[in-house]
Amino acid sequence: MSSITIIGTGNMARAIGTLAIAGGNAVEVMGRDQAKADGLAEALGATAGEWGAVPAGDIVITALLHDAVVPAVIAYGDALAGKVVVDISNPFNATFDGLAHSEETSVAQKVAEVAPGGADVVKAFNTIFRNVLENGRPDVFIAADSAQAKASVKEFVEGIGLRPLDVGGLAMAHWLEGMGLVTVGLAGNGVGHWDFALGVDEFERSGGEQV
Ligand SMILES: NC(=O)c1ccc[n+]([C@@H]2O[C@H](COP(=O)([O-])OP(=O)(O)OC[C@H]3O[C@@H](n4cnc5c(N)ncnc54)[C@H](OP(=O)(O)O)[C@@H]3O)[C@@H](O)[C@H]2O)c1
């Protein structure tokens, strides 16, 4: 069991919160609108915390619009010291055909730049549509520099019945954001609907050179 604080009260907060409660985790919800945090907490069977206070959870999931994540982490400041901060955002541009950054970075890497000492940042969940979290068992790609933070998020993900897949260090968060973009592109084109997720299929090993 993990202790989770979700900062945010929207669709992803509800979807992840529902899975977290069903998995037997302790869940706290925080939002800039206290009435929304109270309402979501009550609906989930979670507790509500106050925006900016020290989160009760060891894992803090920022379920906020992408441009609100870094400001929220700055606003929380030392309240996040020692926490594992999980960024789930997709910083899409206005036309959904590129990322909002002008350089090769990610929201997660920007969070790591402003997070207090002792906080570790993990990118996860961004490639999965909310409706898939509600109905399916998708793979959850994870990027982080801290092995310990990665291990605690992996444990949480497994505890809610999903498969965590480590893609490497936090710099890979940029490419996970690209995967988010690819997923939207598939929804609008080749797949043609939103009820799917990118995942990994493994095949019989050929006996050739392996990585
Ligand atoms: N929906 C999906 O299928 C999906 C899938 C993967 C990843 N994501 C990512 O998950 C994140 C949340 O998505 P969502 O679908 O849950 O969005 P949402 O339903 O619109 O919820 C957004 C949340 O962000 C809060 N927020 C917005 N601006 C804020 C600000 N300036 N300061 C503080 N809080 C602010 C909102 O609070 P108020 O209600 O007070 O405005 C709300 O709680 C996004 O970054 C998105 O890219 C979404």
Ligand as a Chemical Component Dictionary entry (heavy atoms), coordinates in Angstrom:
data_LIG
# 
_chem_comp.id                   LIG 
_chem_comp.type                 NON-POLYMER 
_chem_comp.pdbx_formal_charge   0 
_chem_comp.three_letter_code    LIG 
# 
loop_
_chem_comp_atom.comp_id 
_chem_comp_atom.atom_id 
_chem_comp_atom.alt_atom_id 
_chem_comp_atom.type_symbol 
_chem_comp_atom.charge 
_chem_comp_atom.model_Cartn_x 
_chem_comp_atom.model_Cartn_y 
_chem_comp_atom.model_Cartn_z 
_chem_comp_atom.pdbx_ordinal 
LIG N1  N1  N 0  -7.428  13.631 -19.634 1  
LIG C1  C1  C 0  -6.598  12.733 -20.097 2  
LIG O1  O1  O 0  -7.019  11.765 -20.771 3  
LIG C2  C2  C 0  -5.130  12.838 -19.819 4  
LIG C3  C3  C 0  -4.296  11.767 -20.136 5  
LIG C4  C4  C 0  -2.939  11.812 -19.820 6  
LIG C5  C5  C 0  -2.430  12.959 -19.226 7  
LIG N2  N2  N 1  -3.253  14.028 -18.965 8  
LIG C6  C6  C 0  -2.671  15.206 -18.331 9  
LIG O2  O2  O 0  -3.162  15.245 -17.001 10 
LIG C7  C7  C 0  -3.274  16.601 -16.576 11 
LIG C8  C8  C 0  -4.681  16.811 -16.025 12 
LIG O3  O3  O 0  -5.609  16.554 -17.066 13 
LIG P1  P1  P 0  -7.163  16.478 -16.757 14 
LIG O4  O4  O 0  -7.779  15.812 -17.928 15 
LIG O5  O5  O -1 -7.390  15.937 -15.403 16 
LIG O6  O6  O 0  -7.526  18.019 -16.787 17 
LIG P2  P2  P 0  -8.794  18.734 -16.120 18 
LIG O7  O7  O 0  -9.904  17.774 -15.933 19 
LIG O8  O8  O 0  -9.030  19.969 -16.942 20 
LIG O9  O9  O 0  -8.255  19.163 -14.675 21 
LIG C9  C9  C 0  -7.238  20.115 -14.600 22 
LIG C10 C10 C 0  -6.924  20.424 -13.143 23 
LIG O10 O10 O 0  -5.897  21.426 -13.145 24 
LIG C11 C11 C 0  -6.300  22.473 -12.267 25 
LIG N3  N3  N 0  -5.695  23.721 -12.712 26 
LIG C12 C12 C 0  -5.755  24.279 -13.935 27 
LIG N4  N4  N 0  -5.068  25.440 -13.948 28 
LIG C13 C13 C 0  -4.541  25.583 -12.709 29 
LIG C14 C14 C 0  -3.716  26.557 -12.092 30 
LIG N5  N5  N 0  -3.259  27.619 -12.774 31 
LIG N6  N6  N 0  -3.373  26.396 -10.793 32 
LIG C15 C15 C 0  -3.800  25.317 -10.104 33 
LIG N7  N7  N 0  -4.592  24.349 -10.623 34 
LIG C16 C16 C 0  -4.947  24.490 -11.910 35 
LIG C17 C17 C 0  -7.800  22.510 -12.369 36 
LIG O11 O11 O 0  -8.319  23.202 -11.274 37 
LIG P3  P3  P 0  -9.694  24.043 -11.400 38 
LIG O12 O12 O 0  -10.785 23.034 -11.516 39 
LIG O13 O13 O 0  -9.728  24.836 -10.150 40 
LIG O14 O14 O 0  -9.578  24.876 -12.655 41 
LIG C18 C18 C 0  -8.091  21.000 -12.342 42 
LIG O15 O15 O 0  -8.053  20.512 -11.026 43 
LIG C19 C19 C 0  -2.951  17.472 -17.782 44 
LIG O16 O16 O 0  -1.638  17.978 -17.666 45 
LIG C20 C20 C 0  -3.055  16.528 -18.968 46 
LIG O17 O17 O 0  -2.155  16.870 -20.002 47 
LIG C21 C21 C 0  -4.569  13.988 -19.236 48 
# 
loop_
_chem_comp_bond.comp_id 
_chem_comp_bond.atom_id_1 
_chem_comp_bond.atom_id_2 
_chem_comp_bond.value_order 
_chem_comp_bond.pdbx_ordinal 
LIG N1  C1  SING 1  
LIG C1  O1  DOUB 2  
LIG C1  C2  SING 3  
LIG C2  C3  SING 4  
LIG C2  C21 DOUB 5  
LIG C3  C4  DOUB 6  
LIG C4  C5  SING 7  
LIG C5  N2  DOUB 8  
LIG N2  C6  SING 9  
LIG N2  C21 SING 10 
LIG C6  O2  SING 11 
LIG C6  C20 SING 12 
LIG O2  C7  SING 13 
LIG C7  C8  SING 14 
LIG C7  C19 SING 15 
LIG C8  O3  SING 16 
LIG O3  P1  SING 17 
LIG P1  O4  DOUB 18 
LIG P1  O5  SING 19 
LIG P1  O6  SING 20 
LIG O6  P2  SING 21 
LIG P2  O7  DOUB 22 
LIG P2  O8  SING 23 
LIG P2  O9  SING 24 
LIG O9  C9  SING 25 
LIG C9  C10 SING 26 
LIG C10 O10 SING 27 
LIG C10 C18 SING 28 
LIG O10 C11 SING 29 
LIG C11 N3  SING 30 
LIG C11 C17 SING 31 
LIG N3  C12 SING 32 
LIG N3  C16 SING 33 
LIG C12 N4  DOUB 34 
LIG N4  C13 SING 35 
LIG C13 C14 SING 36 
LIG C13 C16 DOUB 37 
LIG C14 N5  SING 38 
LIG C14 N6  DOUB 39 
LIG N6  C15 SING 40 
LIG C15 N7  DOUB 41 
LIG N7  C16 SING 42 
LIG C17 O11 SING 43 
LIG C17 C18 SING 44 
LIG O11 P3  SING 45 
LIG P3  O12 DOUB 46 
LIG P3  O13 SING 47 
LIG P3  O14 SING 48 
LIG C18 O15 SING 49 
LIG C19 O16 SING 50 
LIG C19 C20 SING 51 
LIG C20 O17 SING 52 
# 
